[in-house]
Structure formats: C-alpha cells, structure tokens
Amino acid sequence: MKIADVRRTAYSMPLTNPSFPPGPYRFIDREYMIITYRTDPEALAKVVPEPLEITEPVVKYEFIRMPDSTGFGDYTETGQVIPVRFNGQEGGYVHSMYLDDESPIAGGRELWGFPKKYAQPKLKVETDTLVGTLHYGSVLCASATMGYKWVAGDKEKILASLLTPSFLLKIIPDVDATPRICELVRYYLVDVTLKECWVGPGALGLFPHALCNVAALPVLEVLSAVHIKADLTLGLGEVVYDYLKEGA
C-alpha cells in the first residue's frame, strides 16, 4: 500500500478492516429513559474537568435503545450526563457510557472521545413499567424504573433539551503512554424528529463496582423521569479547548 493510500483511507483502526464506516450516523426509533437526580456536589467537582462549569448538583442517568442505526447496528447504551456551562453556553458533559456493541465503542472513542466501555445494559417494558438495568459481567450496577407512558410530556421543552450541545473529554495517548491528544469536544444532535415523549414516576438505584463506578455519583433524590422516542443524526464534533496547547 502506498503512503498516499494510507493517508486517503486512514480514518479508523484497523486500517484495512475498520470497525465502523464513515459517518454521518442516523438513528431511527432511538428510545431514551432519562432519570434526573440530585447528587453530592463534591463528587461532581472531582469528575467535571475545567473549563466546564457545574451549573447544579444534578446528574441525568440515561438508558438508550438503538434498534436501527447506520453503521453501528442494534445496541443498548447507558450512562451519566452532567449539566454544565462552557463560555456561557449550557450543555451536558458526558461522564460515563456503557454499551453492548464493539462498533459504536470503537467509533465513539476514536471519533468524538465518548467514554465508552463494554457492559450489558438493557431497556424493556415489563407490563406497566419501563425497566432499565446495567450489568457489568454478572454484577448489577444500575437499576431504573418508570411508569410506562404515564403522562404526555412537553414536546417543545424536551426537543429543546435534545438540541443542546454535549461535551466530551477526548484522550488519545502517544506510544509512550503520555497524552498526545487531550481535547474538550462539543457535538450536537441534528435533524431530530421527536416522535413520543412521556413523563412519570421514576426510581433509580446505583450500586458500587470497582470498574463500573456509576455509584460514585450517588443518588440523593430523584427529580424527574422522561421517556423519549426520536429519529436523529449524531453530528460530528468540534474541538473547543486543547489541554495540551501552550498556555491552556
């Protein structure tokens, strides 16, 4: 293979057999259950990197079913998003993500810097209850429940929340294990069609695990629960802060 061919085709690893295709990435019938809860502000301060600012001691715990996504296939994901502010702009810092599909793990980490790890999340309906669970191996690390399609939600408000930016800390090491890339990345969801949104009673339990530490941001009080179904495109990101740049 010629040097020019390497440059032309090198968007992912392995070079000749990448785990995911080039984007954009469209999701059909993407389904969320989001439990918003109050947590310990000191615990938040330990994990949210400057220059992001914590706006309130709140975490959004998300379970997401993705039955139809271009390139990534059919998978389930779960994790924590923290409301933050960057240069006066409100958004969410993606703190943790656990999912059951290698392709979006590779693509998410390599392209955007999503903090993805392999685990076994589930989101399903059990009679009158929407149920989300996260197992890391055989160990239960998170359990969430919500009344199924309890009350219709405010579509304008929920759509506006989907359109706010999210922030990621992208880290790629050099061959000596020092950071070669360490950047704050911002991305948006685009071309969003909100099909359904529901609110209702919710509950969330997080349980300690050495390698799946969602419980490090403890649940002090559940504030709300929302159930969403939408079609959307995951937009590519932009670097908004370079931690390795001189004077940063």
C-alpha positions as CSV (number, residue, x, y, z in Angstrom):
1,M,0.0,0.0,0.0
2,K,1.3,3.4,-1.0
3,I,1.8,6.3,1.5
4,A,-0.9,8.3,-0.3
5,D,-3.3,5.3,0.0
6,V,-2.7,5.2,3.8
7,R,-3.4,8.9,4.1
8,R,-6.5,8.6,2.0
9,T,-8.1,5.7,3.8
10,A,-6.9,6.2,7.4
11,Y,-10.0,7.2,9.4
12,S,-10.1,4.3,11.8
13,M,-8.3,1.2,13.0
14,P,-7.5,-1.4,11.8
15,L,-6.6,0.4,8.6
16,T,-7.8,-2.3,6.2
17,N,-10.7,-3.6,8.3
18,P,-12.2,-0.8,10.4
19,S,-14.9,-1.5,13.0
20,F,-17.3,1.2,11.6
21,P,-18.0,3.1,8.4
22,P,-17.5,6.8,7.9
23,G,-20.5,8.9,9.0
24,P,-22.9,10.5,9.2
25,Y,-24.7,8.2,11.7
26,R,-28.5,8.2,11.6
27,F,-30.7,6.6,14.3
28,I,-34.3,5.5,13.8
29,D,-36.6,5.0,16.7
30,R,-33.9,5.8,19.3
31,E,-35.5,5.4,22.7
32,Y,-34.5,7.0,25.9
33,M,-35.3,6.7,29.6
34,I,-33.7,9.5,31.5
35,I,-33.8,9.7,35.3
36,T,-32.6,13.1,36.6
37,Y,-31.4,13.0,40.1
38,R,-29.7,15.2,42.7
39,T,-26.2,14.2,43.8
40,D,-23.3,15.2,46.0
41,P,-21.7,18.4,44.7
42,E,-18.3,17.4,46.0
43,A,-18.5,14.2,44.0
44,L,-19.3,16.2,40.9
45,A,-16.4,18.5,41.4
46,K,-14.0,15.6,41.3
47,V,-15.0,14.4,37.8
48,V,-16.1,17.5,35.8
49,P,-13.0,19.0,34.1
50,E,-12.3,22.7,33.8
51,P,-13.0,24.9,31.8
52,L,-16.5,23.3,32.1
53,E,-18.6,24.8,35.0
54,I,-21.1,22.8,37.0
55,T,-24.4,24.5,37.0
56,E,-26.2,22.5,39.7
57,P,-25.6,19.2,41.6
58,V,-27.6,17.2,39.2
59,V,-27.0,14.1,37.0
60,K,-29.1,12.7,34.1
61,Y,-28.9,8.9,34.1
62,E,-29.8,7.6,30.6
63,F,-30.8,4.3,29.2
64,I,-30.9,4.3,25.4
65,R,-32.2,1.7,23.0
66,M,-30.9,2.0,19.4
67,P,-32.6,-0.7,17.3
68,D,-31.7,0.8,13.9
69,S,-28.5,2.9,13.4
70,T,-26.4,3.3,10.3
71,G,-23.0,1.6,10.7
72,F,-23.4,0.8,14.3
73,G,-26.4,-1.6,14.1
74,D,-28.7,-2.6,17.0
75,Y,-27.5,-2.0,20.6
76,T,-28.3,-0.6,24.0
77,E,-26.4,2.0,26.0
78,T,-26.5,3.6,29.4
79,G,-24.6,6.3,31.3
80,Q,-24.4,9.6,33.1
81,V,-24.6,13.2,31.7
82,I,-23.9,16.2,33.9
83,P,-25.4,19.6,33.2
84,V,-22.6,22.1,32.7
85,R,-21.8,25.5,31.2
86,F,-19.0,26.4,28.8
87,N,-18.3,30.0,27.9
88,G,-21.8,30.9,28.9
89,Q,-23.4,28.1,26.8
90,E,-25.5,25.5,28.6
91,G,-25.0,21.8,27.8
92,G,-24.2,18.4,29.1
93,Y,-20.9,16.7,30.0
94,V,-20.9,13.0,29.1
95,H,-19.3,11.4,32.1
96,S,-19.8,7.7,31.6
97,M,-21.2,5.3,29.0
98,Y,-21.6,1.5,29.0
99,L,-22.9,-0.5,25.9
100,D,-23.0,-3.9,24.3
101,D,-21.6,-3.4,20.8
102,E,-18.0,-3.1,19.8
103,S,-18.6,-1.0,16.7
104,P,-20.0,2.1,18.4
105,I,-17.5,1.7,21.3
106,A,-14.6,2.0,18.7
107,G,-16.3,4.7,16.7
108,G,-17.4,6.7,19.7
109,R,-14.0,6.7,21.3
110,E,-11.9,7.2,18.2
111,L,-14.0,10.0,16.5
112,W,-15.6,12.0,19.3
113,G,-14.0,10.8,22.5
114,F,-17.1,9.2,24.1
115,P,-16.1,7.5,27.4
116,K,-17.5,4.1,26.3
117,K,-16.9,0.8,28.0
118,Y,-18.3,-2.7,27.3
119,A,-21.1,-3.9,29.6
120,Q,-24.6,-5.3,29.4
121,P,-27.3,-2.6,29.6
122,K,-31.0,-3.4,29.0
123,L,-34.1,-1.3,28.4
124,K,-37.5,-3.0,28.1
125,V,-41.2,-2.8,29.1
126,E,-42.4,-5.1,31.9
127,T,-46.2,-4.9,32.0
128,D,-46.9,-1.3,33.2
129,T,-43.2,-0.4,33.9
130,L,-40.3,0.7,31.8
131,V,-37.2,-1.0,33.2
132,G,-33.5,-0.3,32.7
133,T,-30.6,-2.3,34.1
134,L,-26.9,-2.3,33.8
135,H,-24.8,-5.4,34.5
136,Y,-21.0,-5.4,34.3
137,G,-20.4,-9.1,33.9
138,S,-22.7,-10.7,36.4
139,V,-22.9,-7.8,38.7
140,L,-25.9,-5.4,38.8
141,C,-24.6,-1.8,38.8
142,A,-27.7,0.2,38.0
143,S,-31.5,-0.3,38.1
144,A,-34.1,2.2,36.9
145,T,-37.8,2.0,36.7
146,M,-40.5,4.4,35.3
147,G,-44.3,4.2,34.9
148,Y,-44.9,3.3,31.3
149,K,-46.3,6.1,29.2
150,W,-47.8,7.7,32.3
151,V,-48.4,11.3,31.2
152,A,-47.6,13.0,27.9
153,G,-44.6,15.3,28.2
154,D,-44.0,18.8,26.9
155,K,-42.6,18.2,23.4
156,E,-41.2,21.7,22.9
157,K,-39.3,21.6,26.1
158,I,-37.9,18.0,25.6
159,L,-37.0,18.8,21.9
160,A,-35.1,21.8,23.1
161,S,-33.1,19.7,25.6
162,L,-32.2,17.2,22.8
163,L,-30.8,20.1,20.7
164,T,-28.5,21.5,23.4
165,P,-24.8,20.7,22.9
166,S,-22.9,17.9,24.7
167,F,-19.2,18.0,25.7
168,L,-16.6,15.2,25.8
169,L,-13.0,14.8,27.0
170,K,-11.2,13.1,24.1
171,I,-7.9,11.5,25.2
172,I,-5.6,9.6,22.8
173,P,-2.2,8.5,24.2
174,D,1.2,8.6,22.5
175,V,3.2,5.5,22.1
176,D,5.0,6.2,25.5
177,A,1.5,6.4,27.2
178,T,1.7,10.2,27.6
179,P,-1.3,12.2,26.2
180,R,-0.9,13.0,22.5
181,I,-4.4,14.4,22.2
182,C,-6.3,15.8,25.2
183,E,-9.2,18.0,24.0
184,L,-12.6,19.2,25.0
185,V,-15.0,18.3,22.2
186,R,-18.5,19.7,21.5
187,Y,-21.2,17.9,19.4
188,Y,-24.9,18.3,18.6
189,L,-27.8,16.0,17.7
190,V,-29.2,17.2,14.4
191,D,-32.2,16.5,12.1
192,V,-34.2,15.5,15.2
193,T,-37.8,14.2,14.8
194,L,-39.3,13.8,18.3
195,K,-42.0,11.1,17.9
196,E,-43.0,10.5,21.6
197,C,-42.3,11.9,25.0
198,W,-43.7,10.8,28.3
199,V,-43.1,11.7,32.0
200,G,-44.0,9.8,35.1
201,P,-42.8,8.4,38.4
202,G,-39.3,7.1,38.4
203,A,-36.7,5.4,40.6
204,L,-33.0,4.7,40.3
205,G,-30.5,2.6,42.2
206,L,-26.8,2.7,41.7
207,F,-24.5,0.0,43.2
208,P,-20.7,0.1,43.8
209,H,-18.4,-1.7,41.4
210,A,-14.6,-1.3,41.1
211,L,-14.6,-0.9,37.3
212,C,-18.2,0.3,36.6
213,N,-18.3,3.2,39.1
214,V,-21.7,4.8,38.3
215,A,-22.4,4.8,42.0
216,A,-19.5,7.3,42.6
217,L,-22.2,10.0,41.8
218,P,-24.7,8.9,44.4
219,V,-28.5,9.2,44.1
220,L,-29.7,11.6,46.8
221,E,-33.1,12.4,45.3
222,V,-34.9,11.5,42.0
223,L,-36.1,14.7,40.4
224,S,-37.8,13.5,37.2
225,A,-38.2,10.7,34.7
226,V,-38.8,11.1,31.0
227,H,-39.3,8.5,28.2
228,I,-38.5,9.6,24.6
229,K,-38.6,8.1,21.2
230,A,-37.0,10.0,18.3
231,D,-35.2,9.8,14.9
232,L,-31.9,11.8,14.8
233,T,-28.5,12.1,13.4
234,L,-25.4,12.2,15.6
235,G,-23.4,15.1,14.4
236,L,-19.6,15.1,14.2
237,G,-17.7,17.1,16.8
238,E,-15.5,20.2,17.1
239,V,-12.6,20.9,19.4
240,V,-13.4,23.8,21.7
241,Y,-10.4,23.5,24.1
242,D,-7.0,21.9,23.7
243,Y,-5.5,20.9,27.1
244,L,-2.0,20.4,25.6
245,K,-1.8,23.8,23.8
246,E,0.8,26.2,25.2
247,G,-0.9,28.5,27.7
248,A,-4.1,26.4,28.1
